[in-house]
Amino acid sequence: MPKKIRDLIVMLTQAGFENRGGKGSHRNFMHTKGLRVTISGKQGDDAKAYQEKEVKLRIEESRK
């Protein structure tokens, strides 16, 4: 079962990413190490596989 967009947002926030806003349903997150992630969709929508993969990859990169 895919995660919800709100779950990805929580994961990013807990990993130290800051929501920098965005237009429409897009949210731009930035980490102090210069890593960026853009998440699109309403909070209750199912996340796409590529979105989950990108979030996990960026969180791993932020831990290095």
TISE-622808 format. One record per residue (C-alpha): residue number from 1; residue in three letters; x, y, z. Coordinates in steps of 0.05 Angstrom, whole numbers, plus 32768, in hexadecimal, padded with zeros to 4 digits. Example, Ala and Ser with C-alpha at 12.3 -4.5 7.8 and 13.67 -1.06 7.14 Angstrom:
BEGIN
{pt 1, Ala, {80F6, 7FA6, 809C}}
{pt 2, Ser, {8111, 7FEB, 808F}}
END
This chain:
BEGIN
{pt 1, Met, {8000, 8000, 8000}}
{pt 2, Pro, {801F, 8043, 7FED}}
{pt 3, Lys, {802D, 8078, 8020}}
{pt 4, Lys, {8004, 80B8, 8021}}
{pt 5, Ile, {8022, 80FB, 800E}}
{pt 6, Arg, {801A, 8112, 8057}}
{pt 7, Asp, {8046, 80D7, 806D}}
{pt 8, Leu, {807E, 80ED, 803E}}
{pt 9, Ile, {8079, 8134, 805A}}
{pt 10, Val, {807F, 811A, 80A1}}
{pt 11, Met, {80BB, 80EF, 808E}}
{pt 12, Leu, {80DE, 812B, 806E}}
{pt 13, Thr, {80CF, 8159, 80A9}}
{pt 14, Gln, {80E9, 8126, 80DB}}
{pt 15, Ala, {8129, 811F, 80B2}}
{pt 16, Gly, {8136, 816A, 80B7}}
{pt 17, Phe, {8119, 8183, 8076}}
{pt 18, Glu, {80F5, 81C7, 8077}}
{pt 19, Asn, {80B7, 81D5, 804E}}
{pt 20, Arg, {80C8, 8210, 8021}}
{pt 21, Gly, {8082, 8217, 8004}}
{pt 22, Gly, {806E, 820E, 7FBB}}
{pt 23, Lys, {8036, 821B, 7F89}}
{pt 24, Gly, {7FF5, 81F5, 7F88}}
{pt 25, Ser, {7FFD, 81AE, 7FA2}}
{pt 26, His, {804A, 81B0, 7F9E}}
{pt 27, Arg, {8075, 81B5, 7FDD}}
{pt 28, Asn, {80BF, 81C2, 7FDB}}
{pt 29, Phe, {80E9, 81A6, 8013}}
{pt 30, Met, {8131, 81BA, 8020}}
{pt 31, His, {8166, 819E, 8050}}
{pt 32, Thr, {819F, 81C6, 806E}}
{pt 33, Lys, {81CF, 819B, 8045}}
{pt 34, Gly, {81B2, 81B8, 8005}}
{pt 35, Leu, {8186, 817C, 7FF4}}
{pt 36, Arg, {8143, 818C, 7FD3}}
{pt 37, Val, {8103, 8163, 7FC9}}
{pt 38, Thr, {80C2, 8178, 7FA8}}
{pt 39, Ile, {8082, 8153, 7FBB}}
{pt 40, Ser, {8043, 815D, 7F93}}
{pt 41, Gly, {7FFC, 8147, 7FA4}}
{pt 42, Lys, {7FC8, 8152, 7FD9}}
{pt 43, Gln, {7FD9, 8139, 801F}}
{pt 44, Gly, {7FA6, 8100, 801C}}
{pt 45, Asp, {7FBC, 80E6, 7FD7}}
{pt 46, Asp, {7FE4, 80A7, 7FCF}}
{pt 47, Ala, {802E, 80B5, 7FC1}}
{pt 48, Lys, {804A, 809C, 7F80}}
{pt 49, Ala, {8083, 8069, 7F82}}
{pt 50, Tyr, {80B5, 809B, 7F67}}
{pt 51, Gln, {80A2, 80CD, 7F9E}}
{pt 52, Glu, {80AE, 809A, 7FD5}}
{pt 53, Lys, {80F0, 8085, 7FB5}}
{pt 54, Glu, {8108, 80CD, 7FB0}}
{pt 55, Val, {80F5, 80DE, 7FF8}}
{pt 56, Lys, {8119, 80A1, 8013}}
{pt 57, Leu, {8157, 80B0, 7FE9}}
{pt 58, Arg, {815A, 80F9, 8000}}
{pt 59, Ile, {8151, 80E5, 8049}}
{pt 60, Glu, {818B, 80B3, 8042}}
{pt 61, Glu, {81B6, 80E9, 8021}}
{pt 62, Ser, {81A7, 8119, 805A}}
{pt 63, Arg, {81C1, 80E7, 808D}}
{pt 64, Lys, {8206, 80E3, 806D}}
END
